[in-house]
Amino acid sequence: MAPDAISVWAEGTNVVVDRIPVLTGIHVHYTLRLPSGAARDKVHRVLDTHVSKCPTARSLEGAVAVTWSADVTEG
């Protein structure tokens, strides 16, 4: 994939508990532009394992909810 074919942004959610901001969630959004004829099913399988294979998500497991979404196009 070309370097400009993938982008990602992440957004954190904080909740104030006892006057202390506590990170409670992280949402990651991917934008992927696949080459024509790419195996979309493989890309979706990889994305489906994001939370279980991501070192940061695994480290935060049980304390911070990690979610993701993706826009996948071809071209």
CHARMM internal coordinates of N, CA and C (Angstrom, degrees):
IC EDIT
DIST 1 N 1 CA 1.4576
DIST 1 CA 1 C 1.5259
ANGL 1 N 1 CA 1 C 108.88
DIST 1 C 2 N 1.2966
ANGL 1 CA 1 C 2 N 114.76
DIHE 1 N 1 CA 1 C 2 N 143.96
DIST 2 N 2 CA 1.4633
ANGL 1 C 2 N 2 CA 120.83
DIHE 1 CA 1 C 2 N 2 CA 176.57
DIST 2 CA 2 C 1.5312
ANGL 2 N 2 CA 2 C 109.43
DIHE 1 C 2 N 2 CA 2 C -68.82
DIST 2 C 3 N 1.3354
ANGL 2 CA 2 C 3 N 117.16
DIHE 2 N 2 CA 2 C 3 N 150.18
DIST 3 N 3 CA 1.4668
ANGL 2 C 3 N 3 CA 119.68
DIHE 2 CA 2 C 3 N 3 CA -178.83
DIST 3 CA 3 C 1.5297
ANGL 3 N 3 CA 3 C 113.81
DIHE 2 C 3 N 3 CA 3 C -56.31
DIST 3 C 4 N 1.3211
ANGL 3 CA 3 C 4 N 116.95
DIHE 3 N 3 CA 3 C 4 N -30.67
DIST 4 N 4 CA 1.4679
ANGL 3 C 4 N 4 CA 118.88
DIHE 3 CA 3 C 4 N 4 CA -179.19
DIST 4 CA 4 C 1.5302
ANGL 4 N 4 CA 4 C 112.47
DIHE 3 C 4 N 4 CA 4 C -88.91
DIST 4 C 5 N 1.3262
ANGL 4 CA 4 C 5 N 117.66
DIHE 4 N 4 CA 4 C 5 N 6.83
DIST 5 N 5 CA 1.4575
ANGL 4 C 5 N 5 CA 121.59
DIHE 4 CA 4 C 5 N 5 CA -178.55
DIST 5 CA 5 C 1.5264
ANGL 5 N 5 CA 5 C 112.85
DIHE 4 C 5 N 5 CA 5 C -87.72
DIST 5 C 6 N 1.3074
ANGL 5 CA 5 C 6 N 116.56
DIHE 5 N 5 CA 5 C 6 N -3.42
DIST 6 N 6 CA 1.4633
ANGL 5 C 6 N 6 CA 119.60
DIHE 5 CA 5 C 6 N 6 CA 179.84
DIST 6 CA 6 C 1.5259
ANGL 6 N 6 CA 6 C 109.40
DIHE 5 C 6 N 6 CA 6 C -137.40
DIST 6 C 7 N 1.3078
ANGL 6 CA 6 C 7 N 114.91
DIHE 6 N 6 CA 6 C 7 N 135.90
DIST 7 N 7 CA 1.4603
ANGL 6 C 7 N 7 CA 119.56
DIHE 6 CA 6 C 7 N 7 CA 171.94
DIST 7 CA 7 C 1.5220
ANGL 7 N 7 CA 7 C 107.17
DIHE 6 C 7 N 7 CA 7 C -142.63
DIST 7 C 8 N 1.3042
ANGL 7 CA 7 C 8 N 114.80
DIHE 7 N 7 CA 7 C 8 N 157.28
DIST 8 N 8 CA 1.4604
ANGL 7 C 8 N 8 CA 120.14
DIHE 7 CA 7 C 8 N 8 CA -178.47
DIST 8 CA 8 C 1.5231
ANGL 8 N 8 CA 8 C 108.98
DIHE 7 C 8 N 8 CA 8 C -146.82
DIST 8 C 9 N 1.3097
ANGL 8 CA 8 C 9 N 115.66
DIHE 8 N 8 CA 8 C 9 N 142.94
DIST 9 N 9 CA 1.4609
ANGL 8 C 9 N 9 CA 119.79
DIHE 8 CA 8 C 9 N 9 CA 169.99
DIST 9 CA 9 C 1.5130
ANGL 9 N 9 CA 9 C 107.92
DIHE 8 C 9 N 9 CA 9 C -133.40
DIST 9 C 10 N 1.2999
ANGL 9 CA 9 C 10 N 114.33
DIHE 9 N 9 CA 9 C 10 N 153.19
DIST 10 N 10 CA 1.4620
ANGL 9 C 10 N 10 CA 120.05
DIHE 9 CA 9 C 10 N 10 CA -179.72
DIST 10 CA 10 C 1.5200
ANGL 10 N 10 CA 10 C 108.58
DIHE 9 C 10 N 10 CA 10 C -131.27
DIST 10 C 11 N 1.3203
ANGL 10 CA 10 C 11 N 114.83
DIHE 10 N 10 CA 10 C 11 N 145.23
DIST 11 N 11 CA 1.4534
ANGL 10 C 11 N 11 CA 120.90
DIHE 10 CA 10 C 11 N 11 CA 179.45
DIST 11 CA 11 C 1.5185
ANGL 11 N 11 CA 11 C 108.79
DIHE 10 C 11 N 11 CA 11 C -133.13
DIST 11 C 12 N 1.3087
ANGL 11 CA 11 C 12 N 115.57
DIHE 11 N 11 CA 11 C 12 N 130.86
DIST 12 N 12 CA 1.4523
ANGL 11 C 12 N 12 CA 120.79
DIHE 11 CA 11 C 12 N 12 CA 178.82
DIST 12 CA 12 C 1.5200
ANGL 12 N 12 CA 12 C 111.58
DIHE 11 C 12 N 12 CA 12 C -101.22
DIST 12 C 13 N 1.3215
ANGL 12 CA 12 C 13 N 115.94
DIHE 12 N 12 CA 12 C 13 N 151.23
DIST 13 N 13 CA 1.4622
ANGL 12 C 13 N 13 CA 122.15
DIHE 12 CA 12 C 13 N 13 CA 176.36
DIST 13 CA 13 C 1.5139
ANGL 13 N 13 CA 13 C 108.18
DIHE 12 C 13 N 13 CA 13 C -117.78
DIST 13 C 14 N 1.3079
ANGL 13 CA 13 C 14 N 115.03
DIHE 13 N 13 CA 13 C 14 N 125.30
DIST 14 N 14 CA 1.4639
ANGL 13 C 14 N 14 CA 121.28
DIHE 13 CA 13 C 14 N 14 CA 177.57
DIST 14 CA 14 C 1.5182
ANGL 14 N 14 CA 14 C 109.81
DIHE 13 C 14 N 14 CA 14 C -113.30
DIST 14 C 15 N 1.3074
ANGL 14 CA 14 C 15 N 115.70
DIHE 14 N 14 CA 14 C 15 N 144.47
DIST 15 N 15 CA 1.4555
ANGL 14 C 15 N 15 CA 122.50
DIHE 14 CA 14 C 15 N 15 CA 174.87
DIST 15 CA 15 C 1.5303
ANGL 15 N 15 CA 15 C 106.56
DIHE 14 C 15 N 15 CA 15 C -125.01
DIST 15 C 16 N 1.3168
ANGL 15 CA 15 C 16 N 116.53
DIHE 15 N 15 CA 15 C 16 N 136.79
DIST 16 N 16 CA 1.4644
ANGL 15 C 16 N 16 CA 120.02
DIHE 15 CA 15 C 16 N 16 CA 178.98
DIST 16 CA 16 C 1.5229
ANGL 16 N 16 CA 16 C 108.55
DIHE 15 C 16 N 16 CA 16 C -83.84
DIST 16 C 17 N 1.3286
ANGL 16 CA 16 C 17 N 115.04
DIHE 16 N 16 CA 16 C 17 N 120.46
DIST 17 N 17 CA 1.4634
ANGL 16 C 17 N 17 CA 122.64
DIHE 16 CA 16 C 17 N 17 CA 178.36
DIST 17 CA 17 C 1.5236
ANGL 17 N 17 CA 17 C 107.23
DIHE 16 C 17 N 17 CA 17 C -123.51
DIST 17 C 18 N 1.3174
ANGL 17 CA 17 C 18 N 115.82
DIHE 17 N 17 CA 17 C 18 N 119.91
DIST 18 N 18 CA 1.4724
ANGL 17 C 18 N 18 CA 120.69
DIHE 17 CA 17 C 18 N 18 CA -177.68
DIST 18 CA 18 C 1.5252
ANGL 18 N 18 CA 18 C 111.05
DIHE 17 C 18 N 18 CA 18 C 51.71
DIST 18 C 19 N 1.3346
ANGL 18 CA 18 C 19 N 116.08
DIHE 18 N 18 CA 18 C 19 N 43.27
DIST 19 N 19 CA 1.4643
ANGL 18 C 19 N 19 CA 124.07
DIHE 18 CA 18 C 19 N 19 CA 177.85
DIST 19 CA 19 C 1.5251
ANGL 19 N 19 CA 19 C 113.37
DIHE 18 C 19 N 19 CA 19 C 67.60
DIST 19 C 20 N 1.3285
ANGL 19 CA 19 C 20 N 116.94
DIHE 19 N 19 CA 19 C 20 N 17.63
DIST 20 N 20 CA 1.4715
ANGL 19 C 20 N 20 CA 121.48
DIHE 19 CA 19 C 20 N 20 CA 178.84
DIST 20 CA 20 C 1.5299
ANGL 20 N 20 CA 20 C 108.33
DIHE 19 C 20 N 20 CA 20 C -121.34
DIST 20 C 21 N 1.3533
ANGL 20 CA 20 C 21 N 118.01
DIHE 20 N 20 CA 20 C 21 N 124.81
DIST 21 N 21 CA 1.4630
ANGL 20 C 21 N 21 CA 119.08
DIHE 20 CA 20 C 21 N 21 CA 176.31
DIST 21 CA 21 C 1.5287
ANGL 21 N 21 CA 21 C 109.87
DIHE 20 C 21 N 21 CA 21 C -68.43
DIST 21 C 22 N 1.3334
ANGL 21 CA 21 C 22 N 115.96
DIHE 21 N 21 CA 21 C 22 N 127.20
DIST 22 N 22 CA 1.4546
ANGL 21 C 22 N 22 CA 121.97
DIHE 21 CA 21 C 22 N 22 CA -178.74
DIST 22 CA 22 C 1.5319
ANGL 22 N 22 CA 22 C 108.05
DIHE 21 C 22 N 22 CA 22 C -120.40
DIST 22 C 23 N 1.3227
ANGL 22 CA 22 C 23 N 116.48
DIHE 22 N 22 CA 22 C 23 N 126.89
DIST 23 N 23 CA 1.4567
ANGL 22 C 23 N 23 CA 121.45
DIHE 22 CA 22 C 23 N 23 CA 177.33
DIST 23 CA 23 C 1.5204
ANGL 23 N 23 CA 23 C 108.60
DIHE 22 C 23 N 23 CA 23 C -70.76
DIST 23 C 24 N 1.3405
ANGL 23 CA 23 C 24 N 116.44
DIHE 23 N 23 CA 23 C 24 N 122.00
DIST 24 N 24 CA 1.4635
ANGL 23 C 24 N 24 CA 120.29
DIHE 23 CA 23 C 24 N 24 CA -178.25
DIST 24 CA 24 C 1.5197
ANGL 24 N 24 CA 24 C 112.99
DIHE 23 C 24 N 24 CA 24 C -115.82
DIST 24 C 25 N 1.3278
ANGL 24 CA 24 C 25 N 117.07
DIHE 24 N 24 CA 24 C 25 N -16.70
DIST 25 N 25 CA 1.4564
ANGL 24 C 25 N 25 CA 118.99
DIHE 24 CA 24 C 25 N 25 CA -178.56
DIST 25 CA 25 C 1.5101
ANGL 25 N 25 CA 25 C 113.00
DIHE 24 C 25 N 25 CA 25 C -158.50
DIST 25 C 26 N 1.3216
ANGL 25 CA 25 C 26 N 115.06
DIHE 25 N 25 CA 25 C 26 N 151.62
DIST 26 N 26 CA 1.4596
ANGL 25 C 26 N 26 CA 122.57
DIHE 25 CA 25 C 26 N 26 CA 173.80
DIST 26 CA 26 C 1.5206
ANGL 26 N 26 CA 26 C 106.93
DIHE 25 C 26 N 26 CA 26 C -134.82
DIST 26 C 27 N 1.3249
ANGL 26 CA 26 C 27 N 115.63
DIHE 26 N 26 CA 26 C 27 N 129.59
DIST 27 N 27 CA 1.4636
ANGL 26 C 27 N 27 CA 120.42
DIHE 26 CA 26 C 27 N 27 CA 175.26
DIST 27 CA 27 C 1.5242
ANGL 27 N 27 CA 27 C 107.97
DIHE 26 C 27 N 27 CA 27 C -116.25
DIST 27 C 28 N 1.3214
ANGL 27 CA 27 C 28 N 115.89
DIHE 27 N 27 CA 27 C 28 N 128.16
DIST 28 N 28 CA 1.4642
ANGL 27 C 28 N 28 CA 122.64
DIHE 27 CA 27 C 28 N 28 CA -179.67
DIST 28 CA 28 C 1.5271
ANGL 28 N 28 CA 28 C 107.65
DIHE 27 C 28 N 28 CA 28 C -111.52
DIST 28 C 29 N 1.3309
ANGL 28 CA 28 C 29 N 116.85
DIHE 28 N 28 CA 28 C 29 N 130.77
DIST 29 N 29 CA 1.4689
ANGL 28 C 29 N 29 CA 120.74
DIHE 28 CA 28 C 29 N 29 CA 178.11
DIST 29 CA 29 C 1.5288
ANGL 29 N 29 CA 29 C 109.43
DIHE 28 C 29 N 29 CA 29 C -121.74
DIST 29 C 30 N 1.3290
ANGL 29 CA 29 C 30 N 114.67
DIHE 29 N 29 CA 29 C 30 N 126.18
DIST 30 N 30 CA 1.4636
ANGL 29 C 30 N 30 CA 121.69
DIHE 29 CA 29 C 30 N 30 CA 178.71
DIST 30 CA 30 C 1.5244
ANGL 30 N 30 CA 30 C 109.92
DIHE 29 C 30 N 30 CA 30 C -104.02
DIST 30 C 31 N 1.3199
ANGL 30 CA 30 C 31 N 115.92
DIHE 30 N 30 CA 30 C 31 N 142.54
DIST 31 N 31 CA 1.4556
ANGL 30 C 31 N 31 CA 122.68
DIHE 30 CA 30 C 31 N 31 CA 168.46
DIST 31 CA 31 C 1.5217
ANGL 31 N 31 CA 31 C 105.91
DIHE 30 C 31 N 31 CA 31 C -121.46
DIST 31 C 32 N 1.3324
ANGL 31 CA 31 C 32 N 116.27
DIHE 31 N 31 CA 31 C 32 N 116.93
DIST 32 N 32 CA 1.4640
ANGL 31 C 32 N 32 CA 121.46
DIHE 31 CA 31 C 32 N 32 CA -176.33
DIST 32 CA 32 C 1.5169
ANGL 32 N 32 CA 32 C 109.82
DIHE 31 C 32 N 32 CA 32 C -122.91
DIST 32 C 33 N 1.3354
ANGL 32 CA 32 C 33 N 115.66
DIHE 32 N 32 CA 32 C 33 N 132.92
DIST 33 N 33 CA 1.4583
ANGL 32 C 33 N 33 CA 121.09
DIHE 32 CA 32 C 33 N 33 CA 173.08
DIST 33 CA 33 C 1.5187
ANGL 33 N 33 CA 33 C 106.89
DIHE 32 C 33 N 33 CA 33 C -114.68
DIST 33 C 34 N 1.3308
ANGL 33 CA 33 C 34 N 115.98
DIHE 33 N 33 CA 33 C 34 N 106.79
DIST 34 N 34 CA 1.4609
ANGL 33 C 34 N 34 CA 121.93
DIHE 33 CA 33 C 34 N 34 CA -175.99
DIST 34 CA 34 C 1.5224
ANGL 34 N 34 CA 34 C 110.71
DIHE 33 C 34 N 34 CA 34 C -85.33
DIST 34 C 35 N 1.3370
ANGL 34 CA 34 C 35 N 116.21
DIHE 34 N 34 CA 34 C 35 N 150.55
DIST 35 N 35 CA 1.4575
ANGL 34 C 35 N 35 CA 118.77
DIHE 34 CA 34 C 35 N 35 CA 172.91
DIST 35 CA 35 C 1.5307
ANGL 35 N 35 CA 35 C 109.63
DIHE 34 C 35 N 35 CA 35 C -65.48
DIST 35 C 36 N 1.3161
ANGL 35 CA 35 C 36 N 116.82
DIHE 35 N 35 CA 35 C 36 N 152.26
DIST 36 N 36 CA 1.4653
ANGL 35 C 36 N 36 CA 120.69
DIHE 35 CA 35 C 36 N 36 CA 177.97
DIST 36 CA 36 C 1.5167
ANGL 36 N 36 CA 36 C 110.01
DIHE 35 C 36 N 36 CA 36 C -55.29
DIST 36 C 37 N 1.3192
ANGL 36 CA 36 C 37 N 115.96
DIHE 36 N 36 CA 36 C 37 N 134.96
DIST 37 N 37 CA 1.4570
ANGL 36 C 37 N 37 CA 121.45
DIHE 36 CA 36 C 37 N 37 CA 178.26
DIST 37 CA 37 C 1.5173
ANGL 37 N 37 CA 37 C 114.67
DIHE 36 C 37 N 37 CA 37 C 83.19
DIST 37 C 38 N 1.3327
ANGL 37 CA 37 C 38 N 117.74
DIHE 37 N 37 CA 37 C 38 N 3.77
DIST 38 N 38 CA 1.4698
ANGL 37 C 38 N 38 CA 120.48
DIHE 37 CA 37 C 38 N 38 CA 179.81
DIST 38 CA 38 C 1.5268
ANGL 38 N 38 CA 38 C 109.69
DIHE 37 C 38 N 38 CA 38 C -64.26
DIST 38 C 39 N 1.3061
ANGL 38 CA 38 C 39 N 115.77
DIHE 38 N 38 CA 38 C 39 N 151.57
DIST 39 N 39 CA 1.4695
ANGL 38 C 39 N 39 CA 122.04
DIHE 38 CA 38 C 39 N 39 CA -179.95
DIST 39 CA 39 C 1.5272
ANGL 39 N 39 CA 39 C 109.58
DIHE 38 C 39 N 39 CA 39 C -78.48
DIST 39 C 40 N 1.3189
ANGL 39 CA 39 C 40 N 115.74
DIHE 39 N 39 CA 39 C 40 N 90.82
DIST 40 N 40 CA 1.4669
ANGL 39 C 40 N 40 CA 121.04
DIHE 39 CA 39 C 40 N 40 CA -177.81
DIST 40 CA 40 C 1.5228
ANGL 40 N 40 CA 40 C 112.09
DIHE 39 C 40 N 40 CA 40 C -60.46
DIST 40 C 41 N 1.3370
ANGL 40 CA 40 C 41 N 117.46
DIHE 40 N 40 CA 40 C 41 N -33.83
DIST 41 N 41 CA 1.4643
ANGL 40 C 41 N 41 CA 119.81
DIHE 40 CA 40 C 41 N 41 CA -179.51
DIST 41 CA 41 C 1.5263
ANGL 41 N 41 CA 41 C 110.62
DIHE 40 C 41 N 41 CA 41 C -62.19
DIST 41 C 42 N 1.3188
ANGL 41 CA 41 C 42 N 118.08
DIHE 41 N 41 CA 41 C 42 N -37.27
DIST 42 N 42 CA 1.4697
ANGL 41 C 42 N 42 CA 120.89
DIHE 41 CA 41 C 42 N 42 CA 177.87
DIST 42 CA 42 C 1.5191
ANGL 42 N 42 CA 42 C 110.82
DIHE 41 C 42 N 42 CA 42 C -67.43
DIST 42 C 43 N 1.3175
ANGL 42 CA 42 C 43 N 116.66
DIHE 42 N 42 CA 42 C 43 N -40.82
DIST 43 N 43 CA 1.4646
ANGL 42 C 43 N 43 CA 120.61
DIHE 42 CA 42 C 43 N 43 CA 178.57
DIST 43 CA 43 C 1.5222
ANGL 43 N 43 CA 43 C 109.82
DIHE 42 C 43 N 43 CA 43 C -61.67
DIST 43 C 44 N 1.3173
ANGL 43 CA 43 C 44 N 117.39
DIHE 43 N 43 CA 43 C 44 N -44.84
DIST 44 N 44 CA 1.4661
ANGL 43 C 44 N 44 CA 120.46
DIHE 43 CA 43 C 44 N 44 CA -179.88
DIST 44 CA 44 C 1.5350
ANGL 44 N 44 CA 44 C 111.42
DIHE 43 C 44 N 44 CA 44 C -66.63
DIST 44 C 45 N 1.3289
ANGL 44 CA 44 C 45 N 117.98
DIHE 44 N 44 CA 44 C 45 N -34.80
DIST 45 N 45 CA 1.4746
ANGL 44 C 45 N 45 CA 119.84
DIHE 44 CA 44 C 45 N 45 CA 176.37
DIST 45 CA 45 C 1.5216
ANGL 45 N 45 CA 45 C 110.63
DIHE 44 C 45 N 45 CA 45 C -64.20
DIST 45 C 46 N 1.3359
ANGL 45 CA 45 C 46 N 116.44
DIHE 45 N 45 CA 45 C 46 N -41.38
DIST 46 N 46 CA 1.4713
ANGL 45 C 46 N 46 CA 119.86
DIHE 45 CA 45 C 46 N 46 CA 178.37
DIST 46 CA 46 C 1.5205
ANGL 46 N 46 CA 46 C 110.10
DIHE 45 C 46 N 46 CA 46 C -63.85
DIST 46 C 47 N 1.3220
ANGL 46 CA 46 C 47 N 117.16
DIHE 46 N 46 CA 46 C 47 N -46.17
DIST 47 N 47 CA 1.4636
ANGL 46 C 47 N 47 CA 120.14
DIHE 46 CA 46 C 47 N 47 CA 179.51
DIST 47 CA 47 C 1.5229
ANGL 47 N 47 CA 47 C 111.60
DIHE 46 C 47 N 47 CA 47 C -61.90
DIST 47 C 48 N 1.3151
ANGL 47 CA 47 C 48 N 117.34
DIHE 47 N 47 CA 47 C 48 N -37.52
DIST 48 N 48 CA 1.4637
ANGL 47 C 48 N 48 CA 120.83
DIHE 47 CA 47 C 48 N 48 CA 179.49
DIST 48 CA 48 C 1.5219
ANGL 48 N 48 CA 48 C 113.18
DIHE 47 C 48 N 48 CA 48 C -62.82
DIST 48 C 49 N 1.3325
ANGL 48 CA 48 C 49 N 117.29
DIHE 48 N 48 CA 48 C 49 N -23.41
DIST 49 N 49 CA 1.4666
ANGL 48 C 49 N 49 CA 120.28
DIHE 48 CA 48 C 49 N 49 CA 179.34
DIST 49 CA 49 C 1.5314
ANGL 49 N 49 CA 49 C 112.17
DIHE 48 C 49 N 49 CA 49 C -97.39
DIST 49 C 50 N 1.3239
ANGL 49 CA 49 C 50 N 116.48
DIHE 49 N 49 CA 49 C 50 N 9.56
DIST 50 N 50 CA 1.4677
ANGL 49 C 50 N 50 CA 120.51
DIHE 49 CA 49 C 50 N 50 CA -175.64
DIST 50 CA 50 C 1.5265
ANGL 50 N 50 CA 50 C 112.83
DIHE 49 C 50 N 50 CA 50 C -49.84
DIST 50 C 51 N 1.3043
ANGL 50 CA 50 C 51 N 117.00
DIHE 50 N 50 CA 50 C 51 N -55.31
DIST 51 N 51 CA 1.4692
ANGL 50 C 51 N 51 CA 119.88
DIHE 50 CA 50 C 51 N 51 CA -173.92
DIST 51 CA 51 C 1.5255
ANGL 51 N 51 CA 51 C 111.57
DIHE 50 C 51 N 51 CA 51 C -66.31
DIST 51 C 52 N 1.3175
ANGL 51 CA 51 C 52 N 118.15
DIHE 51 N 51 CA 51 C 52 N -39.12
DIST 52 N 52 CA 1.4703
ANGL 51 C 52 N 52 CA 119.71
DIHE 51 CA 51 C 52 N 52 CA -177.17
DIST 52 CA 52 C 1.5300
ANGL 52 N 52 CA 52 C 113.11
DIHE 51 C 52 N 52 CA 52 C -76.63
DIST 52 C 53 N 1.3320
ANGL 52 CA 52 C 53 N 117.91
DIHE 52 N 52 CA 52 C 53 N -19.59
DIST 53 N 53 CA 1.4688
ANGL 52 C 53 N 53 CA 120.65
DIHE 52 CA 52 C 53 N 53 CA -177.84
DIST 53 CA 53 C 1.5316
ANGL 53 N 53 CA 53 C 113.78
DIHE 52 C 53 N 53 CA 53 C -107.52
DIST 53 C 54 N 1.3043
ANGL 53 CA 53 C 54 N 117.07
DIHE 53 N 53 CA 53 C 54 N -8.85
DIST 54 N 54 CA 1.4678
ANGL 53 C 54 N 54 CA 120.93
DIHE 53 CA 53 C 54 N 54 CA -178.21
DIST 54 CA 54 C 1.5340
ANGL 54 N 54 CA 54 C 109.87
DIHE 53 C 54 N 54 CA 54 C -82.13
DIST 54 C 55 N 1.3531
ANGL 54 CA 54 C 55 N 117.63
DIHE 54 N 54 CA 54 C 55 N 122.69
DIST 55 N 55 CA 1.4661
ANGL 54 C 55 N 55 CA 119.86
DIHE 54 CA 54 C 55 N 55 CA -179.11
DIST 55 CA 55 C 1.5349
ANGL 55 N 55 CA 55 C 113.34
DIHE 54 C 55 N 55 CA 55 C -58.46
DIST 55 C 56 N 1.3204
ANGL 55 CA 55 C 56 N 117.02
DIHE 55 N 55 CA 55 C 56 N -38.53
DIST 56 N 56 CA 1.4627
ANGL 55 C 56 N 56 CA 119.36
DIHE 55 CA 55 C 56 N 56 CA -179.85
DIST 56 CA 56 C 1.5204
ANGL 56 N 56 CA 56 C 110.75
DIHE 55 C 56 N 56 CA 56 C -68.14
DIST 56 C 57 N 1.3306
ANGL 56 CA 56 C 57 N 116.92
DIHE 56 N 56 CA 56 C 57 N -45.25
DIST 57 N 57 CA 1.4665
ANGL 56 C 57 N 57 CA 120.16
DIHE 56 CA 56 C 57 N 57 CA 178.96
DIST 57 CA 57 C 1.5218
ANGL 57 N 57 CA 57 C 110.83
DIHE 56 C 57 N 57 CA 57 C -61.14
DIST 57 C 58 N 1.3115
ANGL 57 CA 57 C 58 N 116.84
DIHE 57 N 57 CA 57 C 58 N -40.85
DIST 58 N 58 CA 1.4707
ANGL 57 C 58 N 58 CA 120.03
DIHE 57 CA 57 C 58 N 58 CA 179.21
DIST 58 CA 58 C 1.5255
ANGL 58 N 58 CA 58 C 111.23
DIHE 57 C 58 N 58 CA 58 C -65.63
DIST 58 C 59 N 1.3211
ANGL 58 CA 58 C 59 N 116.64
DIHE 58 N 58 CA 58 C 59 N -37.43
DIST 59 N 59 CA 1.4685
ANGL 58 C 59 N 59 CA 120.32
DIHE 58 CA 58 C 59 N 59 CA 179.55
DIST 59 CA 59 C 1.5274
ANGL 59 N 59 CA 59 C 111.82
DIHE 58 C 59 N 59 CA 59 C -66.82
DIST 59 C 60 N 1.3234
ANGL 59 CA 59 C 60 N 116.19
DIHE 59 N 59 CA 59 C 60 N -31.93
DIST 60 N 60 CA 1.4646
ANGL 59 C 60 N 60 CA 121.17
DIHE 59 CA 59 C 60 N 60 CA -177.44
DIST 60 CA 60 C 1.5252
ANGL 60 N 60 CA 60 C 113.19
DIHE 59 C 60 N 60 CA 60 C -92.67
DIST 60 C 61 N 1.3276
ANGL 60 CA 60 C 61 N 116.29
DIHE 60 N 60 CA 60 C 61 N -3.12
DIST 61 N 61 CA 1.4611
ANGL 60 C 61 N 61 CA 122.21
DIHE 60 CA 60 C 61 N 61 CA -175.65
DIST 61 CA 61 C 1.5274
ANGL 61 N 61 CA 61 C 111.39
DIHE 60 C 61 N 61 CA 61 C -51.48
DIST 61 C 62 N 1.3257
ANGL 61 CA 61 C 62 N 115.07
DIHE 61 N 61 CA 61 C 62 N 131.68
DIST 62 N 62 CA 1.4578
ANGL 61 C 62 N 62 CA 120.56
DIHE 61 CA 61 C 62 N 62 CA 179.39
DIST 62 CA 62 C 1.5157
ANGL 62 N 62 CA 62 C 113.81
DIHE 61 C 62 N 62 CA 62 C 88.69
DIST 62 C 63 N 1.3339
ANGL 62 CA 62 C 63 N 117.04
DIHE 62 N 62 CA 62 C 63 N -17.88
DIST 63 N 63 CA 1.4575
ANGL 62 C 63 N 63 CA 119.90
DIHE 62 CA 62 C 63 N 63 CA -179.36
DIST 63 CA 63 C 1.5307
ANGL 63 N 63 CA 63 C 112.29
DIHE 62 C 63 N 63 CA 63 C -113.07
DIST 63 C 64 N 1.3410
ANGL 63 CA 63 C 64 N 116.27
DIHE 63 N 63 CA 63 C 64 N -34.52
DIST 64 N 64 CA 1.4588
ANGL 63 C 64 N 64 CA 121.82
DIHE 63 CA 63 C 64 N 64 CA -176.70
DIST 64 CA 64 C 1.5299
ANGL 64 N 64 CA 64 C 107.99
DIHE 63 C 64 N 64 CA 64 C -132.68
DIST 64 C 65 N 1.3168
ANGL 64 CA 64 C 65 N 116.90
DIHE 64 N 64 CA 64 C 65 N 128.10
DIST 65 N 65 CA 1.4693
ANGL 64 C 65 N 65 CA 120.80
DIHE 64 CA 64 C 65 N 65 CA 177.40
DIST 65 CA 65 C 1.5316
ANGL 65 N 65 CA 65 C 108.91
DIHE 64 C 65 N 65 CA 65 C -76.83
DIST 65 C 66 N 1.3215
ANGL 65 CA 65 C 66 N 116.63
DIHE 65 N 65 CA 65 C 66 N 126.86
DIST 66 N 66 CA 1.4637
ANGL 65 C 66 N 66 CA 121.62
DIHE 65 CA 65 C 66 N 66 CA 178.39
DIST 66 CA 66 C 1.5195
ANGL 66 N 66 CA 66 C 108.15
DIHE 65 C 66 N 66 CA 66 C -113.98
DIST 66 C 67 N 1.3412
ANGL 66 CA 66 C 67 N 115.86
DIHE 66 N 66 CA 66 C 67 N 123.22
DIST 67 N 67 CA 1.4535
ANGL 66 C 67 N 67 CA 121.87
DIHE 66 CA 66 C 67 N 67 CA 178.48
DIST 67 CA 67 C 1.5209
ANGL 67 N 67 CA 67 C 108.59
DIHE 66 C 67 N 67 CA 67 C -125.33
DIST 67 C 68 N 1.3318
ANGL 67 CA 67 C 68 N 115.26
DIHE 67 N 67 CA 67 C 68 N 166.20
DIST 68 N 68 CA 1.4617
ANGL 67 C 68 N 68 CA 118.83
DIHE 67 CA 67 C 68 N 68 CA 179.00
DIST 68 CA 68 C 1.5199
ANGL 68 N 68 CA 68 C 109.89
DIHE 67 C 68 N 68 CA 68 C -148.02
DIST 68 C 69 N 1.3173
ANGL 68 CA 68 C 69 N 114.98
DIHE 68 N 68 CA 68 C 69 N 161.37
DIST 69 N 69 CA 1.4557
ANGL 68 C 69 N 69 CA 122.79
DIHE 68 CA 68 C 69 N 69 CA 172.57
DIST 69 CA 69 C 1.5266
ANGL 69 N 69 CA 69 C 106.43
DIHE 68 C 69 N 69 CA 69 C -146.89
DIST 69 C 70 N 1.3294
ANGL 69 CA 69 C 70 N 116.20
DIHE 69 N 69 CA 69 C 70 N 164.74
DIST 70 N 70 CA 1.4588
ANGL 69 C 70 N 70 CA 119.57
DIHE 69 CA 69 C 70 N 70 CA -178.74
DIST 70 CA 70 C 1.5130
ANGL 70 N 70 CA 70 C 111.55
DIHE 69 C 70 N 70 CA 70 C -152.24
DIST 70 C 71 N 1.3072
ANGL 70 CA 70 C 71 N 115.23
DIHE 70 N 70 CA 70 C 71 N 143.41
DIST 71 N 71 CA 1.4568
ANGL 70 C 71 N 71 CA 123.15
DIHE 70 CA 70 C 71 N 71 CA 168.09
DIST 71 CA 71 C 1.5180
ANGL 71 N 71 CA 71 C 105.52
DIHE 70 C 71 N 71 CA 71 C -109.52
DIST 71 C 72 N 1.3286
ANGL 71 CA 71 C 72 N 116.85
DIHE 71 N 71 CA 71 C 72 N 117.27
DIST 72 N 72 CA 1.4636
ANGL 71 C 72 N 72 CA 121.68
DIHE 71 CA 71 C 72 N 72 CA -177.93
DIST 72 CA 72 C 1.5204
ANGL 72 N 72 CA 72 C 107.84
DIHE 71 C 72 N 72 CA 72 C -118.46
DIST 72 C 73 N 1.3316
ANGL 72 CA 72 C 73 N 115.56
DIHE 72 N 72 CA 72 C 73 N 121.37
DIST 73 N 73 CA 1.4562
ANGL 72 C 73 N 73 CA 120.66
DIHE 72 CA 72 C 73 N 73 CA 177.73
DIST 73 CA 73 C 1.5230
ANGL 73 N 73 CA 73 C 109.12
DIHE 72 C 73 N 73 CA 73 C -125.41
DIST 73 C 74 N 1.2982
ANGL 73 CA 73 C 74 N 115.41
DIHE 73 N 73 CA 73 C 74 N 167.54
DIST 74 N 74 CA 1.4638
ANGL 73 C 74 N 74 CA 121.50
DIHE 73 CA 73 C 74 N 74 CA 179.47
DIST 74 CA 74 C 1.5167
ANGL 74 N 74 CA 74 C 108.25
DIHE 73 C 74 N 74 CA 74 C -120.12
DIST 74 C 75 N 1.3358
ANGL 74 CA 74 C 75 N 115.06
DIHE 74 N 74 CA 74 C 75 N 141.47
DIST 75 N 75 CA 1.4618
ANGL 74 C 75 N 75 CA 117.03
DIHE 74 CA 74 C 75 N 75 CA 175.99
DIST 75 CA 75 C 1.4382
ANGL 75 N 75 CA 75 C 115.96
DIHE 74 C 75 N 75 CA 75 C 142.39
END
COOR INIT
IC SEED 1 N 1 CA 1 C
IC BUILD
